[in-house]
């Protein structure tokens, strides 16, 4: 049943005709509706003529489960290739421009050698290693 407010008299008339058709199809006494409205009401009450297989729900559930269990190996390999390419390009850039860049950075930050001592680099390496994905065997 429609619960939105009726905006115009034409919409109210249309809504009343639809309701009368539904009542007439239910067998309510004293209700008359145009044949076209009764035909639509009758069609809406009947189930859709779809012949689904008996195990349709099982098939859909199996397909969804299979799709969820697929291991996106190509995506992981693509990310690894991209990260490797980034590391190679960063290394090449550091080799080509590293001396001037590091000298400029040390001039801008006089305390940089104390910050980048061995322990700080070890901490950063440990944090980076903790973010690497762990390969778990499939069950």
C-alpha positions in Angstrom: 0.0 0.0 0.0 1.3 3.4 -0.9 2.2 5.5 2.2 3.5 8.7 0.4 1.2 11.7 0.5 -1.0 12.1 -2.5 0.0 15.1 -4.5 -2.8 15.6 -7.0 -6.5 14.5 -7.4 -5.4 12.5 -10.6 -2.9 10.5 -8.5 -5.6 9.9 -5.8 -8.0 8.6 -8.5 -5.3 6.3 -9.9 -4.5 5.0 -6.5 -8.1 4.3 -5.7 -8.6 2.4 -9.0 -5.6 0.3 -8.2 -6.9 -0.5 -4.7 -10.3 -1.3 -6.1 -8.8 -3.7 -8.6 -6.9 -5.5 -5.8 -10.0 -5.7 -3.7 -12.0 -7.0 -6.6 -9.4 -9.7 -7.3 -9.5 -10.7 -3.6 -13.3 -11.1 -3.9 -14.4 -8.2 -1.8 -18.1 -7.5 -2.2 -19.3 -4.2 -3.8 -16.0 -3.4 -5.5 -15.8 -2.7 -9.2 -12.7 -1.9 -11.2 -11.9 -1.6 -14.9 -10.8 -4.8 -16.5 -7.3 -3.5 -17.3 -6.7 -2.8 -13.6 -8.0 -6.2 -12.6 -5.7 -7.9 -15.2 -2.7 -6.1 -13.7 -3.8 -7.0 -10.1 -4.2 -10.6 -11.1 -0.8 -10.7 -12.8 0.8 -9.2 -9.7 -0.7 -11.8 -7.4 0.6 -14.8 -9.4 4.2 -16.0 -9.1 6.6 -15.3 -11.8 6.8 -18.1 -14.4 10.5 -18.9 -13.8 11.7 -22.5 -13.8 14.6 -22.5 -11.5 16.4 -25.8 -10.9 15.8 -27.4 -7.5 19.4 -26.9 -6.4 19.6 -23.2 -7.6 20.4 -21.8 -4.1 23.1 -24.5 -3.6 24.7 -23.6 -7.0 24.7 -19.9 -6.2 26.2 -20.5 -2.8 28.9 -22.7 -4.2 29.8 -20.1 -6.9 30.0 -17.4 -4.3 32.1 -19.5 -2.0 34.5 -20.4 -4.9 34.8 -16.8 -5.9 35.6 -15.8 -2.3 38.3 -18.5 -2.0 40.2 -17.6 -5.1 43.7 -16.4 -4.4 44.4 -13.3 -6.5 48.0 -14.3 -7.2 48.3 -12.1 -10.3 47.4 -9.1 -8.3 50.1 -9.9 -5.7 52.7 -10.6 -8.4 51.8 -7.3 -10.1 52.2 -5.4 -6.8 55.6 -7.1 -6.3 56.7 -6.2 -9.8 55.7 -2.6 -9.3 57.4 -2.3 -5.9 60.5 -3.9 -7.3 60.5 -1.4 -10.2 60.1 1.4 -7.7 63.0 0.1 -5.6 65.3 -0.2 -8.7 64.4 3.3 -9.9 64.9 4.8 -6.5 68.3 3.1 -6.3 69.3 4.4 -9.7 68.2 7.9 -8.8 70.1 7.7 -5.5 73.3 6.5 -7.4 73.0 9.3 -10.0 71.9 12.2 -7.8 72.6 10.8 -4.3 75.8 12.7 -3.5 74.5 16.1 -4.2 71.1 15.4 -2.7 72.6 14.0 0.5 75.0 16.9 0.8 72.1 19.4 0.4 70.1 17.5 3.0 73.0 17.4 5.5 73.5 21.1 5.1 69.7 21.7 5.8 69.6 19.4 8.7 72.8 19.4 10.8 71.6 16.8 13.2 70.8 14.2 10.4 73.8 12.0 11.0 72.8 11.6 14.7 69.2 10.8 13.7 70.2 8.2 11.1 72.5 6.2 13.3 72.5 2.4 13.1 69.7 1.9 15.7 67.3 4.1 13.8 67.9 2.4 10.6 67.4 -1.0 12.3 64.1 0.2 13.7 62.9 1.4 10.3 63.9 -1.9 8.7 62.1 -3.8 11.4 58.9 -1.7 10.9 59.1 -2.3 7.2 59.6 -6.0 7.6 56.6 -6.1 9.9 54.4 -4.7 7.1 55.3 -7.4 4.6 52.5 -9.9 3.9 52.7 -13.3 5.5 52.1 -16.3 3.2 49.7 -18.7 5.0 48.9 -22.1 3.6 45.4 -22.7 2.2 43.3 -25.1 4.2 
